[in-house]
Amino acid sequence: MTEDHSLRRDTAVPAIDLEDAIDSGDLESVRAWFAAQNTVTISEELGRLDHGERAVAFRLLEKDRALAVFEYMDISHQRELLEALRSDRASELLRGLQDDDRARLIGEAPATVASKILADLPADKREATSRLLGYPPESAGRLMTPAQAVLDPDMTREDALDKLRGRRLRNRDIAVLAVTDETRRLLGVVNLSDLVTAADGARVGDLMSKETHSVRATADQEVAARLVQEADLLALPVVDEESRIVGMITVDDAMEALEIEVTEDAYRGGGSEPLGEPYLSATVFTLARKRGVWLVVLILAAVLTINVMSTFEGTLNKIVVLATFVPMIIGTGGNAGSQAASSVVRALAVDEVRPRDLVRVVWREVRVGLMLGAFLAVLTFPFIAVIYEPRIAATISLTIVGICAWACIVGGVLPLVAKKIGVDPAVFSTPVVSTLVDATGLIIYFTIAQVILAPQLAAAG
Amino acid sequence: MTEDHSLRRDTAVPAIDLEDAIDSGDLESVRAWFAAQNTVTISEELGRLDHGERAVAFRLLEKDRALAVFEYMDISHQRELLEALRSDRASELLRGLQDDDRARLIGEAPATVASKILADLPADKREATSRLLGYPPESAGRLMTPAQAVLDPDMTREDALDKLRGRRLRNRDIAVLAVTDETRRLLGVVNLSDLVTAADGARVGDLMSKETHSVRATADQEVAARLVQEADLLALPVVDEESRIVGMITVDDAMEALEIEVTEDAYRGGGSEPLGEPYLSATVFTLARKRGVWLVVLILAAVLTINVMSTFEGTLNKIVVLATFVPMIIGTGGNAGSQAASSVVRALAVDEVRPRDLVRVVWREVRVGLMLGAFLAVLTFPFIAVIYEPRIAATISLTIVGICAWACIVGGVLPLVAKKIGVDPAVFSTPVVSTLVDATGLIIYFTIAQVILAPQLAAAG
């Protein structure tokens, strides 16, 4: 994604390896490279360095550039740089951030650090930041930017545009403007484009959008961000309990919040806790810790499989060949369960499926599981019948049908139950679902085996 | 996410079950409910109905509302409705769509249907749509909206604003305006907010953003969408090979493209092909087909585990208890591999890791795997030693260390290799990685067992 996306870059790109240049102390090349790149690329490339290199490189940026690059960095890298830089440089960077970005950064710092940072800010920024910090973590209030300009429905188009004149305002902060009554109760929103294109003298109240979405400041951040996406909004008003405007969630912040959620779901889906920082920046110990939690839970759950295997040790002793198929059978169960779970987790994440759809989901998954199981059974039966014997083949085929149906139900139902009881559905990840299906799948397998292979077992006994 | 997010909704919400109301023919309640809801909620709820109900409900919407609701629907539901509605109604809906949305819908229709739809459009829309359809599927050109207004650097602020006056323009289409020379070569962009807030007489050329990102129309859609996200853009100019402006990718379309990518990754991560439509809308047969492809591949790969198990059948015959631990061991290997794969797949998706980081990734994963394996080994050794015997416990513990390290390497490397050779890294999903690790893990297990348990094996032989 670094190819060809900036006009500035097209003009002159000294092709250097940033890491090598820093390590070899060739700081002139680094400066030249910075001058030729856009801020987003610089912040991306800095994100790929290790933390010592990053601090060195960052100090080489000119002042204005440094602030812009800092804004685009991952929050874990921002925190790390603030610690590495001299305190006057750090407070400068913090002052330059948007109020919402600054609040997010401070919200993640230890309390003592946070209060020191707050004390260093100029009064107006301190106030705006503290207000945002008053909202619970992960709430819409934390994600919003304080409203930059609020209009009155009786203003004319010209009054409204005059109110914006001469101020330094970001495009995304005024693309959508809140319209309120005299007590700051939200009446609606007006698009900047509608103000611009309207006829002279048009009333703001008449230009207001017919449909206004809004969220409470205490609402869940993800819910708010998803609304921005679904309704194609550039900004979403955030209100207090009395419907008074307190801020706006801009589309860029909504995208970032969704991206973080998606990353968390991706990690949980693979059976580990989210890192909260980029993969290459995390220490090996952090990686091991975030994964280890789940691996321990899963290996304890896997003790169930040892119990099941021990219970049926007599059967296994008599017909050792049954052991041969264990990995394939539990693997297939795990795979079928994982497919069902990942579909349903994703459908829940985008609100296509809700917990009350339980019966519909079960009914779909039973049929899908039986269909898949039957297909795989028909596919494998002849081979096993020829290489081993028909009764063994029948055992395996029937087990596959049963285990696929069962795995699809388990994979489909668990995320719905999780959501219902307020747990992140993504914790019913592939590893969790497979581990649960492993033990129950073995019971299905050995039960079927004992019935179909009864003559052999009796002969061997 | 349907709670409390619309002002309109707050006023009067008849609490009805839409599905029941439609099924029981209580169309008045449905109409009343529509009147009380916002368009986004209506389109969401319609998306949860089955297709017959959806067509009935959609016909009850008043004309303007219907168009707005239609715009927010999933593309698979749009297509389905177009088929269900009378052709004059269908062409009306199509005419009302944005050019890029219409092109995407037509691009997915069979060629004969597509050309009929195109023929029914008014000349200007037909032309705009055909032009977008000329770009390859999944390209930036398909995602863009034709540029609505292009400015000249020598215009004053007032000239520029006058150019927009009186036109019906969507907020997101003019939040960022392209500035070009007389041959339409892109010089930069200017934010609508900067035009509005600037002093009288300011030159467009002076108000231009210092940094302008752009992509070629043939560039990958996902790359373009990710740039919009990373650089916090409201719109990204799309240019042809001569750097002439051809359109803009607006932030809402970028979000939608990313959402589709994320859904695809989520499905692939769980080991199935993406559905391309909402979970509840897909037929059971479609679900089975999308999953079946991979299940068949995986069960064929699992034949390897049968081979490995057969190879070591002699060992298993002598020490049947070894079979007892097979599910736990391959489960743990699969889980560790799946954790590594999901981290690296996600890191690749957000460009934190690139194929050339192979050595760094391997070095991290080896250490993480050994650390996790050692921890699990220490945790399980005493129990197995007490319940079974120390040599068995030593076999299992050493296997866990080996298998965790091996699984982390496999899970970390395969996605990088996939990316390098141009395959979607997400196909190295949890099920694929676990299946690959299963067979190799068993070889590690039995090899270690043959060495450590040599005395027992000799005694049994």
Contacts between the chains, C-beta under 8 A, distances in Angstrom:
chain1	res1	chain2	res2	distance
A	1	B	223	4.5
A	1	B	226	5.6
A	1	B	227	6.7
A	1	B	351	5.3
A	2	B	351	7.8
A	3	B	219	7.8
A	3	B	223	7.6
A	4	B	215	7.1
A	4	B	216	6.3
A	4	B	219	7.0
A	5	B	213	5.4
A	5	B	214	6.6
A	5	B	215	5.3
A	5	B	219	7.6
A	5	B	223	7.4
A	5	B	224	7.7
A	5	B	227	5.3
A	6	B	211	7.3
A	6	B	212	7.1
A	6	B	213	5.3
A	6	B	214	7.1
A	7	B	186	6.8
A	7	B	188	7.3
A	7	B	212	4.8
A	7	B	213	7.6
A	7	B	214	5.8
A	7	B	243	7.7
A	8	B	211	6.2
A	8	B	212	7.0
A	38	B	211	5.0
A	38	B	213	6.8
A	38	B	231	7.9
A	39	B	211	6.3
A	39	B	231	8.0
A	40	B	213	7.3
A	40	B	227	7.5
A	40	B	230	5.3
A	40	B	231	4.4
A	44	B	230	7.0
A	44	B	351	6.8
A	47	B	352	6.8
A	48	B	352	7.2
A	48	B	354	8.0
A	48	B	357	8.0
A	72	B	230	7.0
A	72	B	231	7.4
A	72	B	232	7.6
A	161	B	196	6.0
A	164	B	193	7.7
A	164	B	196	5.5
A	164	B	197	5.4
A	165	B	196	7.5
A	165	B	197	5.8
A	165	B	199	8.0
A	166	B	197	6.4
A	166	B	199	7.1
A	167	B	197	5.6
A	168	B	197	7.4
A	169	B	193	5.5
A	169	B	197	5.8
A	170	B	193	6.9
A	171	B	175	6.0
A	171	B	176	7.0
A	171	B	191	3.9
A	171	B	192	6.6
A	171	B	193	4.2
A	171	B	194	7.2
A	171	B	234	5.9
A	172	B	175	7.9
A	172	B	232	7.3
A	172	B	234	6.0
A	173	B	193	7.6
A	174	B	193	5.1
A	174	B	196	7.6
A	175	B	171	6.0
A	175	B	172	7.9
A	175	B	175	5.1
A	175	B	192	7.4
A	175	B	193	7.1
A	175	B	234	6.7
A	176	B	171	7.0
A	186	B	7	6.8
A	188	B	7	7.3
A	191	B	171	3.9
A	192	B	171	6.6
A	192	B	175	7.4
A	192	B	192	5.9
A	192	B	193	6.8
A	192	B	196	6.7
A	193	B	164	7.7
A	193	B	169	5.5
A	193	B	170	6.9
A	193	B	171	4.2
A	193	B	173	7.7
A	193	B	174	5.1
A	193	B	175	7.1
A	193	B	192	6.8
A	194	B	171	7.2
A	195	B	196	7.9
A	196	B	161	6.1
A	196	B	164	5.5
A	196	B	165	7.4
A	196	B	174	7.6
A	196	B	192	6.7
A	196	B	195	7.9
A	196	B	196	6.7
A	197	B	164	5.4
A	197	B	165	5.8
A	197	B	166	6.4
A	197	B	167	5.7
A	197	B	168	7.4
A	197	B	169	5.8
A	199	B	165	7.9
A	199	B	166	7.1
A	211	B	6	7.3
A	211	B	8	6.2
A	211	B	38	5.0
A	211	B	39	6.3
A	212	B	6	7.2
A	212	B	7	4.8
A	212	B	8	7.1
A	213	B	5	5.5
A	213	B	6	5.3
A	213	B	7	7.6
A	213	B	38	6.8
A	213	B	40	7.3
A	214	B	5	6.7
A	214	B	6	7.2
A	214	B	7	5.8
A	215	B	4	7.1
A	215	B	5	5.3
A	216	B	4	6.3
A	219	B	3	7.8
A	219	B	4	7.0
A	219	B	5	7.6
A	223	B	1	4.6
A	223	B	3	7.6
A	223	B	5	7.3
A	224	B	5	7.7
A	226	B	1	5.5
A	227	B	1	6.7
A	227	B	5	5.3
A	227	B	40	7.5
A	229	B	252	7.9
A	229	B	255	5.1
A	229	B	256	7.7
A	229	B	259	6.8
A	230	B	40	5.4
A	230	B	44	7.0
A	230	B	72	7.0
A	231	B	38	7.8
A	231	B	39	8.0
A	231	B	40	4.4
A	231	B	72	7.4
A	232	B	72	7.6
A	232	B	172	7.3
A	232	B	252	4.0
A	234	B	171	5.9
A	234	B	172	6.0
A	234	B	175	6.6
A	234	B	234	6.7
A	234	B	251	7.2
A	243	B	7	7.7
A	251	B	234	7.1
A	251	B	251	5.3
A	251	B	252	7.8
A	251	B	255	7.6
A	252	B	229	7.9
A	252	B	232	3.9
A	252	B	251	7.8
A	255	B	229	5.1
A	255	B	251	7.6
A	255	B	255	6.1
A	255	B	258	7.9
A	256	B	229	7.7
A	258	B	255	7.8
A	259	B	229	6.8
A	259	B	350	7.3
A	262	B	262	5.2
A	263	B	346	5.8
A	263	B	350	7.2
A	265	B	266	7.3
A	266	B	265	7.3
A	266	B	266	7.7
A	266	B	269	6.9
A	266	B	342	5.8
A	266	B	345	7.2
A	266	B	346	4.1
A	266	B	349	7.8
A	267	B	342	6.3
A	267	B	343	6.6
A	267	B	346	6.9
A	269	B	266	7.0
A	269	B	269	5.7
A	269	B	270	7.1
A	269	B	342	6.1
A	269	B	430	7.7
A	270	B	269	7.1
A	270	B	338	5.0
A	270	B	339	5.2
A	270	B	341	6.5
A	270	B	342	2.3
A	270	B	343	6.7
A	270	B	345	8.0
A	270	B	430	6.2
A	271	B	335	5.5
A	271	B	338	5.6
A	271	B	339	5.3
A	271	B	342	7.4
A	271	B	430	7.7
A	272	B	339	4.4
A	272	B	342	7.2
A	272	B	343	7.0
A	275	B	343	7.4
A	278	B	347	6.9
A	278	B	352	4.5
A	279	B	343	5.5
A	279	B	344	6.9
A	279	B	346	7.6
A	279	B	347	3.9
A	279	B	352	5.6
A	279	B	353	5.8
A	280	B	347	7.2
A	280	B	352	6.1
A	280	B	353	6.2
A	280	B	357	7.0
A	280	B	360	6.8
A	280	B	364	8.0
A	284	B	364	5.7
A	284	B	367	4.7
A	284	B	368	5.5
A	284	B	371	7.0
A	285	B	371	7.4
A	287	B	343	7.5
A	287	B	364	6.8
A	287	B	368	4.8
A	288	B	367	8.0
A	288	B	368	4.9
A	288	B	371	4.4
A	288	B	372	5.4
A	288	B	375	7.7
A	291	B	336	7.3
A	291	B	339	4.6
A	291	B	368	7.0
A	291	B	372	6.3
A	292	B	371	7.9
A	292	B	372	5.5
A	292	B	375	6.1
A	294	B	335	7.4
A	294	B	339	7.4
A	295	B	332	6.9
A	295	B	335	6.0
A	295	B	336	6.5
A	295	B	339	7.5
A	295	B	372	5.8
A	295	B	376	6.3
A	295	B	404	8.0
A	296	B	375	7.8
A	296	B	376	7.1
A	296	B	379	6.8
A	298	B	331	7.1
A	298	B	332	7.1
A	298	B	335	5.2
A	299	B	328	6.8
A	299	B	331	7.9
A	299	B	332	5.7
A	299	B	376	5.8
A	299	B	379	7.4
A	299	B	380	6.8
A	302	B	327	6.8
A	302	B	328	4.1
A	302	B	331	5.0
A	302	B	332	6.8
A	303	B	328	7.2
A	305	B	327	3.8
A	305	B	328	5.4
A	305	B	331	6.9
A	306	B	324	5.6
A	306	B	325	6.5
A	306	B	327	7.7
A	306	B	328	5.8
A	309	B	323	6.5
A	309	B	324	4.1
A	309	B	325	7.7
A	309	B	326	7.5
A	309	B	327	6.6
A	310	B	324	5.7
A	313	B	320	6.5
A	313	B	321	7.5
A	313	B	324	6.9
A	316	B	320	5.8
A	316	B	323	5.7
A	317	B	320	5.3
A	320	B	313	6.5
A	320	B	316	5.8
A	320	B	317	5.3
A	320	B	320	6.9
A	320	B	323	7.8
A	321	B	313	7.5
A	323	B	309	6.5
A	323	B	316	5.8
A	323	B	320	7.8
A	323	B	323	4.0
A	323	B	326	7.0
A	324	B	306	5.6
A	324	B	309	4.1
A	324	B	310	5.7
A	324	B	313	6.9
A	325	B	306	6.5
A	325	B	309	7.7
A	326	B	309	7.6
A	326	B	323	7.0
A	326	B	326	5.5
A	326	B	327	6.4
A	327	B	302	6.8
A	327	B	305	3.8
A	327	B	306	7.7
A	327	B	309	6.6
A	327	B	326	6.3
A	327	B	327	7.8
A	327	B	330	5.5
A	327	B	438	5.2
A	327	B	439	7.7
A	327	B	442	6.6
A	328	B	299	6.9
A	328	B	302	4.1
A	328	B	303	7.2
A	328	B	305	5.4
A	328	B	306	5.8
A	330	B	327	5.6
A	330	B	330	7.8
A	330	B	331	7.7
A	331	B	298	7.1
A	331	B	299	8.0
A	331	B	302	5.0
A	331	B	305	6.9
A	331	B	330	7.6
A	331	B	334	7.9
A	331	B	434	6.9
A	331	B	435	5.8
A	331	B	438	5.8
A	332	B	295	6.9
A	332	B	298	7.2
A	332	B	299	5.7
A	332	B	302	6.7
A	334	B	331	8.0
A	334	B	334	7.2
A	334	B	431	7.1
A	334	B	434	6.8
A	335	B	271	5.5
A	335	B	294	7.4
A	335	B	295	6.0
A	335	B	298	5.3
A	335	B	431	4.2
A	335	B	434	7.8
A	335	B	435	7.3
A	336	B	291	7.4
A	336	B	295	6.5
A	338	B	270	5.0
A	338	B	271	5.6
A	338	B	430	5.9
A	338	B	431	5.5
A	339	B	270	5.2
A	339	B	271	5.3
A	339	B	272	4.4
A	339	B	291	4.5
A	339	B	294	7.4
A	339	B	295	7.5
A	339	B	431	7.4
A	341	B	270	6.4
A	342	B	266	5.7
A	342	B	267	6.3
A	342	B	269	6.1
A	342	B	270	2.3
A	342	B	271	7.4
A	342	B	272	7.2
A	343	B	267	6.6
A	343	B	270	6.7
A	343	B	272	7.0
A	343	B	275	7.4
A	343	B	279	5.5
A	343	B	287	7.4
A	344	B	279	6.9
A	345	B	266	7.2
A	345	B	270	8.0
A	346	B	263	5.8
A	346	B	266	4.1
A	346	B	267	6.8
A	346	B	279	7.6
A	347	B	278	6.9
A	347	B	279	3.9
A	347	B	280	7.2
A	349	B	266	7.8
A	350	B	259	7.3
A	350	B	263	7.2
A	351	B	1	5.1
A	351	B	2	7.8
A	351	B	44	6.8
A	352	B	47	6.8
A	352	B	48	7.2
A	352	B	278	4.4
A	352	B	279	5.6
A	352	B	280	6.1
A	353	B	279	5.8
A	353	B	280	6.1
A	354	B	48	8.0
A	357	B	48	7.9
A	357	B	280	7.0
A	360	B	280	6.8
A	364	B	280	7.9
A	364	B	284	5.7
A	364	B	287	6.8
A	367	B	284	4.7
A	367	B	288	8.0
A	368	B	284	5.5
A	368	B	287	4.8
A	368	B	288	4.9
A	368	B	291	7.0
A	371	B	284	7.0
A	371	B	285	7.4
A	371	B	288	4.3
A	371	B	292	7.9
A	372	B	288	5.4
A	372	B	291	6.2
A	372	B	292	5.5
A	372	B	295	5.9
A	375	B	288	7.7
A	375	B	292	6.0
A	375	B	296	7.8
A	376	B	295	6.3
A	376	B	296	7.1
A	376	B	299	5.7
A	379	B	296	6.8
A	379	B	299	7.4
A	380	B	299	6.8
A	430	B	269	7.7
A	430	B	270	6.1
A	430	B	271	7.7
A	430	B	338	5.9
A	430	B	430	4.1
A	430	B	431	7.1
A	431	B	334	7.1
A	431	B	335	4.2
A	431	B	338	5.5
A	431	B	339	7.4
A	431	B	430	7.1
A	434	B	331	6.9
A	434	B	334	6.8
A	434	B	335	7.8
A	434	B	434	7.3
A	435	B	331	5.8
A	435	B	335	7.3
A	438	B	327	5.2
A	438	B	331	5.8
A	439	B	327	7.7
A	442	B	327	6.6
